[in-house]
Amino acid sequence: MATAMTIERFLGQRHAPYNLVAHQRTGTSLQSARAAGILPQKLAKAVILKEDHRYVMVVLPTARRLRLNELRHKFGRSFDMATEQELRQIFSDCDHGAVPALGAAYGIDTIWDDSLRSAADVYFEAGDHEHLVHLRTQDYLQLMAEGMHGTFSEPLFSQ
């Protein structure tokens, strides 16, 4: 499948310069980073939350963990995790578990972690378990310019 049609269309409409990085089939974002030979801090992962009847995508580096209570407090909102069934419906053009970290493409509000700024390049799932989309960080953040951002994550591993 490579790139989900929604992502391909969104990036094309915005003339965003990107390329695809192929890797062996993986099941987690950490495995994808390893298989593609990139640092986990450069791979953006998406966490889908629900507030009332709306969805929100939270984007942070794979090398970090979401502090959900801090996110709730920082933005004064009451988020809960979306269900697997909801994810399948929202991302119907993607393989299960390969959610692209680009909420605007799916009409979903996005909140991104400021730690995404730390690398010159960013990668995210293309919609399957064998490809990543690669963009310069400045181009990626420009695509998410309408989203809110802040610091609400912590490293997965001690440094």
Buried (B, 14 or more C-beta within 10 A) or exposed (E): BEBBEBBBEBBEEEEBEBEBBEBEEBEEBBBBBBBBEBBBBBBBBBBBBBBEEEBBBBBBBBBBBBBBEBBBEBBEEEBEEBEEEEBEEBBEBBBEBBBBBBBBBBEBBBBBBEBBEEBEBBBBBBBBBBBBBBBBBEBBBEBBEEBEBEEBBEEEEEE
